[in-house]
Structures are given as structure tokens and as C-alpha cells.
Amino acid sequence: MPKEFLVACVGKPSAGKSSFLNAVSDAAAKVGNYPFTTIKPNHGVAFVPIDCPCKRFNKQDLCAPKHGRCVDGTRFVPLQIMDVAGLVPGASRGEGLGNQFLDDLRTADLLIHVVDASGTTDAAGKVTLGYDPINDIDWLRDEIHSWIFNNLWKKWPNIMRRHVAAAQSTAETLSLQFSGYGANLACVQRALDRSGIKDNLDTWDEDTIKKVVDAFLDERFPTIIALNKIDLPDSDKNVDKIFRKYDASKIVLTSALAEVFLRKLHSQGFIHYHEGTEFFDLADETNKLKPLPETTQARLEKVQDLVLFRYGNTGVQAALKLAMDTLELIPTFPVRNINSFGDGSGSGPMASGVKEKAGVFRDCLLVKKGTTVGGLMADLLGESKKFCQYTETVGGIRLGEDEQITSANSILSFKLKDSNS
């Protein structure tokens, strides 16, 4: 099957990582305003909002996802997510739970750095006032960089000797060292290209290696920033400073606790919350929602004033969408029938020669930009790929195996011949 992508929530203790996980997923991570509430990683499944093709083809009433859900043409697609133990300065030297935290990152495809924008927790996650969250953004990357660099630098003489003896390319030598971080040869080569370094590996000094590690970090662990706790005092001035210093296209404003609160009221039947928006419905004669207790009503109004009216939403769905866009993931819809968009009930998402199930666009897969039709075919069909006669997209257009999947051809039907013929 195609790769399942994993997003990791990272940051210092008490920044709101577990709250963020609870806000976007089915997890129930322990939350507390004290350092190291999270010891072992909490895993969950988040649901990323995308435009479902059912709306384009006016089939919203027939859309029946196997996983996630579709609400009037907005599809919520599953994405693996976890939060890990809080990182503190010196983690690369073993401070706090540093070594464990860093090891937990190895399987992640993207990092969401959850930052306490209010400045009410210090570098160690302890309650304070007036702390500058810019410090957190700077040293988190530095710690991850130091972790990778130190692992490489302490073995560098041996690495260099083996490189010369084996007459390998620079990418081949480094791929052996970086494989422990989930990097393959292609990833390492992209990092080298990004670094711009052309010198032979046996001439590299410490500064050159640091530059390579910096490029590797950008390639292997792309990171977006979730400025959390935006409803607290002092957040505004801190947010302004951060936006002036860092790439605004990689920053999202969030209030994870506000999202958790709204989702809880929705699940309890007090409101009908429209996720990713500022809107929710209250009890009246047209619905079966329950009236809100006075104290809950007052808290809800506060969330409206400090978050929903000011920012338009809680930001957590926007963070997931930015994560998917940063990873360059393309929602892809394998169907059995390219005209009805229905699915079969056989042993795979596009089995042939079987009665069609009710519902359309039942499968949705997230594939990396650059994935070919043939590559996806191999992932989905395995040994049965040899029975595939051709692949077609909307309009009966046939696609070659070397063609890349794009948003224009992401609805695919793999036509299989009878294995007995």
C-alpha cells in the first residue's frame, strides 16, 4: 500500500502539543500545565480538510468515504499524527528527555512546532510572565541540528576513510549515515543539491558539514510553526515580532484549547460546530441541540470574542492543511468505474469484475508530488499489477505508467484483465 505520512507535534514542555493533538485527532493525550506531561509519544489520526471531487460532479449525496468523512464536498482525509516529549535547551546533550524526544522524531515526515505565543511559560515549560517565544523557535532547530551533527562529527574520520576506500559518491556515503533518520539516497541527494556544496567529501571541514546538516534538516524534516495560545494576553505583540523575523508562509495562529472546547460541546450535543470556521449553531426550535448552561455559555462567548471573531477560526485545521501542502501531498481517488466513480467489493480499492458498492469516491490516498501512475499501481496492486491492461482518468483519457499524478488526473481507474484468461 502507499506510504502513510506522519506529522509530529514538537516543542518545549507545556507549549500545547498534547492539546493540539487532541484538537485535531481522535487521540486522548494527557494534558497538564507542567513540564513533561507527555513521556511517551501519543499517536492519533488527524483529519485534513480538502476539496472532494464529489462536489465538482454534483454527487455529494452519494459520497461515502471508507475512512474519514465528507461534509457537503469538504472531505476530511486521515493523516497520522503524534506528539512527543517536550524539548528543552541542551536536549542534544541529554538534558530533560532530550535523547528520547530526538529518537521519536526519526519516523516523522514533517514537524509542527507548537509555540506558546503568550510567553507564559519559560524555556523549560515552567509558568512565568514576559518570556520571549522567539527563543523557542531558534533553539529548537539548533537542538535538532546539533543532534544530527554530533552523531555525524564524532564518526567523521572513519566515515571519510571508508568513503575514500569504497570510492563511493558523496550522496552514497552520507545516505549510509542518514538512513537512521529515515532518509534514502534520493533525499540525501536533494539535500546536497539544496546545500550547493560541490567540493569532495574528503575536503569538508566542520563548517561545511554543519551546512550540509542544515540543508538535510530542511529536506528531511520540513517544519511549520503553530503559534498557540493566541487568546492569552501578550500574544499579539509576540506574534507581530515572530512574523517580522520568520517566513510568514510557514506560520499559523492557533488556539488548540479553544478547538478542543468547541469539539467537546459538539460531541455533547450543545452546539453544531462547523470545523475550520467561526460558525456554530445553538439550540432552537429547528434542531435537537441541548441548551447551554450559563457558565458554559459565558466561556463560549469568550472563545468567540478572543479567537473566532478575531481570527476567523481556531487555526488547527489550517495548520493541518499547511502541513499537507508543505509535504506536497496530492489527494488521489482510485475508483472502479471512471464514469460513475463507484468502487468494487473485491480484494482491493479498484477490483474488477465484481458488483459495485453503493457510494462514490470511497477511497482517497495522499501521494507525494512526483508519484507516477505506475508507482501507485504497484503500491496498490502488488503482484496483480501484471494483470492491469491500462489506467484511465476522467473522460476516458488513458495514462501511461510514467505519467506523474497531478490534481488534474487524480481520479484513476486501473483496468484489470481476468487473471484466468
RAPEQUI-V69332 format. One line per field, one symbol per residue. ss: DSSP state (2 for helix, 1 for strand, 0 for the rest). Layout:
ss->???
//
This chain:
ss->0000011111000000222222221000000000000000011111111110222200022210000011100111111111100000002220000222222222200111111100001000001000000222222222222222222220022222222222000222222222222000222222222220000022200222222222222222011111110000002222222222200222111002222222222220000110000001100000000000022222222222222222200002222222222200111111000000011100000000000111110000111100012222222222222221111110001110000100000011111100000
//
